[in-house]
Amino acid sequence: MHPEHRPYLRPHVQRFQDPRDPHHGYLVDALRQQPEPVRLPLQEFLWLQWFDGERTLRDIQSAAMRQIGGYLIPLERFADLTRRLDDALLLDGPRWRQRIDHPVREPVCIGCYDGDPDALTRQIGDLFTRPSGPGLPRPPQPDGRLRAALVPHVDYPRGGVSYAWGFKEVFERTAASLFVIIGTSHYSGHRFTLTRKHFKTPLGVVPTDQDYIDRLVRHYGDGLFDDELQAHLPEHSIELEVVFLQWHYAGRRPIRIVPLVVGSFHDATNLGVAPPAFDDIGRMIEALRRAEAQTKEEICYLISGALPHIGPKYQRGRQRLAEAELIHSHRQDQAPMARLEDADLPGYFDILTAEKDARAICGYPPTYVVLDAFRPRRGKVLHYDRYLHPVGFESVSFASMAFCR
């Protein structure tokens, strides 16, 4: 490593210290390209304040010498730290630029699912065949009426059976090879974000449909890639659906995806103003309609979203969940699902407005956009479940639904 090298810690890398471990510091990659926190001796951790892209290794050596009162630390110590951080993709430099400029997005959810392709294939198959599952998909009998499905995006051990119920319906009832996946955006403050990257999992790479993306951008306008790294690199709501598509369609027919994530509609529910009245939401709904009208093949929309998230994990200052609150929330879940079964978007929105979206229904924005874009005649709940933390720290509800013409 050249003494004039100027290391730069990436902006999305967060530094923190654990008061229970005063001899070390930790680095966490907000983009999840380094899946585990990186633990550093406190001395090295303190050097990172000078990894700003302006100082050379010699400058950092001099700053560290002044900090500890005149002792000159060998330059190789700083060079070694730089190499280790670069290997971990925590520095902004050629290796990091190669990663983010690559046309294929690397998976970030391995651990939620098995990283070995054969084991992953068995893992997904088990979600269909276990006693609470729907059984393996039968030979398809597409009738052209299924247009969209709502599926969860929780980790597979908690929500896997609900995934299986939703995807079985998709696999049996659509002839589509183009899947427009519209999911919750958990990491970006932008309303809508696309990516042109293809999606990689242990089961292979699924290409994005560049022509459809071109049409969508043309009808929507600028801004859909403004926060692409933050919105898509760490996001799980697209990747977790891609794995199921690969599991079923590999060897059957080639498929493509369109990955779009949607941020909060909290402003709409707070004001009691229907989402399409907001310029960007209205433009996206219209852009989806126009893009589909110009697409000369069948499209299947996948809505990647969950139902309420409640408890102290999601709502600061909340007490741990009591049984009465869990029962009440379970009952509350039934009303919005009933409105969706009736394809009653105004009624669905009225329920969320009355709640002020207090239960953080993260599937609400993508669900609203998709259903307003193609206006189904009806919906059907295929499976409903929820995860309850054993001591009341959180409750997450989720469902699979089908939406038809």
VEXDRENMAR-537535 format. One record per residue (C-alpha): x, y, z; residue in three letters. Coordinates in steps of 0.02 Angstrom, whole numbers, plus 50000, padded with zeros to 5 digits. Layout:
BEGIN
XYZala ...
***
This chain:
BEGIN
500005000050000met 500785016549945his 501105029250085pro 500175042449983glu 498595031849972his 497065041150040arg 495845028750118pro 494015033950126tyr 492755025150238leu 491125023650140arg 489715035550192pro 488515021050224his 489705012950349val 489165017050526gln 490375017450673arg 489805013450848phe 490475007951015gln 489684995551133asp 489805001651313pro 489934983551367arg 491514981551262asp 492624996751294pro 494144989251207his 493364987851034his 492344997450907gly 491164991050774tyr 490764995050593leu 489054991350520val 488694992550333asp 486985000550309ala 486974993450132leu 487214975650198arg 488624971650078gln 489604966450233gln 488304955850323pro 489084955550496glu 489764969950603pro 491644971650589val 492514971950758arg 494114982150776leu 495304985350921pro 494905002350995leu 496545009950934gln 496185005450753glu 494375010750773phe 494945028150827leu 496065029650674trp 494515028850563leu 494105047050602gln 495515051250479trp 494945039250341phe 494115053750251asp 494865052650077gly 495875068450109glu 497295061850219arg 498665050350157thr 499265035450258leu 500745046350311arg 499535059950369asp 498555047150469ile 500165040550545gln 500635058250599ser 498905061650671ala 498965045550770ala 500695049950835met 500055066650900arg 498555058250979gln 499615046351084ile 500965058751130gly 502395056551006gly 502545037650982tyr 502735033550796leu 501685018650746ile 502405009150597pro 501605014150433leu 501244995950393glu 499944995550533arg 498895008450442phe 499185000050275ala 498624983350348asp 497014990950417leu 496684998950248thr 496884982150159arg 495724973250281arg 494364986450263leu 494544986450075asp 494364967450072asp 492764969550172ala 492114982350045leu 492014995750180leu 493115008350088leu 492595018649939asp 493825013749803gly 494005002949646pro 493394986949729arg 491834995349796trp 491515004249632arg 491644987749541gln 490314980549657arg 489054994649638ile 489344996849451asp 489104978349416his 487474974649324pro 487054960449444val 486464963649622arg 487234951549747glu 486064942949873pro 485964950150049val 484694938250127cys 485734922350139ile 485504916950318gly 483644920350304cys 483724906250178tyr 485034892850145asp 486514898050039gly 486774880849963asp 485724878649805pro 485214860649841asp 484794864350022ala 483824879949969leu 482824869849843thr 482354857649981arg 481974871950101gln 480724879949981ile 479944863249936gly 479664859450119asp 478634875350140leu 477394868350013phe 477344850550079thr 477344852750268arg 475654849250354pro 475154867650354ser 475724870250175gly 474644870150017pro 475514855449932gly 476654856349782leu 476044866449632pro 475014856549508arg 475224858149320pro 474714875749273pro 472974879549209gln 473064898149173pro 471404906649140asp 472034924449115gly 471074931149264arg 472424931049398leu 473314947749387arg 474214950049552ala 474654941649715ala 475094948849884leu 476474938649967val 477454941750128pro 479244947450141his 479644941150315val 481044928550338asp 480614911050278tyr 480604902250447pro 479224913950506arg 478214917150348gly 478664902950232gly 477004893950227val 476094910050182ser 477334912250039tyr 476944894649979ala 475054897649977trp 475274913549876gly 476534906849752phe 475574890649724lys 474144901249660glu 475324910949547val 476194895549479phe 474554886849438glu 473544901449369arg 474664912949267thr 475574910349103ala 476604926249131ala 478484926349110ser 478614944649162leu 478394948149347phe 478264966149405val 478784965049588ile 478234980149688ile 478824979349867gly 479014989550024thr 480535000850032ser 481304999150206his 482915008950185tyr 482575024150076ser 481605040050106gly 481155041349922his 479405036849869arg 479795025949717phe 481455018049667thr 481875006549522leu 483454996949484thr 484074990049320arg 485154977149407lys 484824958749381his 484524948849540phe 485674934949596lys 485274921449725thr 486034904249755pro 484814897849622leu 485534908849485gly 485224925949408val 483534932849355val 483644946849226pro 482684962949239thr 481634968049090asp 482524983549026gln 481184987548896asp 479804987949026tyr 480874998749139ile 481155010648993asp 479275012048968arg 478945014849152leu 480265028449164val 479625036849007arg 477865038049078his 478345042449256tyr 479775054649229gly 481395058049320asp 481905052549494gly 481665033849495leu 483525030049515phe 484005044449631asp 484255033249783asp 484545016549700glu 485975010649812leu 485115014349976gln 483425007949916ala 483944991749831his 485634985249889leu 485104981250069pro 483264977950029glu 482464960950055his 480704963649986ser 481194959549805ile 482514946249835glu 481404935249944leu 480114934049805glu 481414930749669val 481994914849758val 480244907249744phe 480114911949561leu 481794903749526gln 481334888249626trp 479814885049516his 480254891649344tyr 482054885649327ala 482034872949186gly 480224877049142arg 480304894049058arg 481404909549065pro 480694923749168ile 481084942249193arg 480704954149332ile 480424972749360val 481034977649536pro 480144993049606leu 480114997849791val 478875009849868val 479145021150019gly 477915027350149ser 476175034450112phe 476055040950290his 475715058550227asp 474145052450139ala 473445043450291thr 473875057950407asn 472955070350298leu 471555058550250gly 471915062150066val 471825047449945ala 473585043049883pro 473265046649697pro 472995064949741ala 474865066149773phe 475755070049611asp 477105056649621asp 475895042849674ile 474635047449540gly 476005047849409arg 476625030549458met 474895022849451ile 474625030349278glu 476385025249223ala 476045007149270leu 474425007349171arg 475275014549018arg 476785003249029ala 475674987849036glu 474594994148892ala 476174994748786gln 476784977648841thr 476344963948717lys 476284949748841glu 475444944749001glu 476074952949162ile 475914946349339cys 476114958749481tyr 476874952749643leu 476524963949793ile 477874961149923ser 477214967450089gly 476704963250265ala 475234968150375leu 475424976750546pro 477044978050643his 476704981850825ile 477684981250988gly 479214989951061pro 480334983650920lys 479394995250801tyr 478625008450913gln 479785017051035arg 479125019351209gly 477865005351192arg 477674992351327gln 477814974151284arg 476254967551202leu 474874961351314ala 473684947351266glu 472204959251251ala 473164970251128glu 473654955251023leu 471844949351015ile 471264966850966his 472584968450830ser 472114951350762his 470314957150746arg 470864973450666gln 471804963750532asp 470194956350465gln 469404972850411ala 470724978650284pro 470854961050213met 468964960750190ala 469034977350097arg 470404970349984leu 469374954749950glu 467994966449890asp 469264976249787ala 468674991449886asp 470185002949884leu 469265018149957pro 468645007250100gly 470385000150127tyr 471115017750134phe 469745023750253asp 470205010050377ile 472045014650373leu 471615033150388thr 470545029850541ala 472015020750619glu 473245034350559lys 474255019250503asp 474735017250686ala 475094998750662arg 476365001650521ala 475564991150384ile 477074991250271cys 476174982350129gly 474934996650111tyr 475905007549986pro 476354993749861pro 474624985949878thr 473745002349845tyr 474815006449693val 474614989549611val 472744987949640leu 472375005649583asp 473425002649428ala 472444987749363phe 470804988349464arg 470414970049504pro 468634963849516arg 468974954249675arg 470284947549794gly 470444931649894lys 471384928250057val 472374912350031leu 473274911850198his 473454922850350tyr 474674921150494asp 475734931250613arg 477344929750709tyr 477244933050896leu 478814936050995his 478834924251147pro 478914938551272val 477904951651179gly 479314961351097phe 478474961350926glu 477024955050824ser 477064954550633val 475534949250532ser 475594943850351phe 474484936250220ala 474454929450045ser 473064935449931met 472604933349748ala 471824947249644phe 470854943649485cys 470044952949343arg 
***
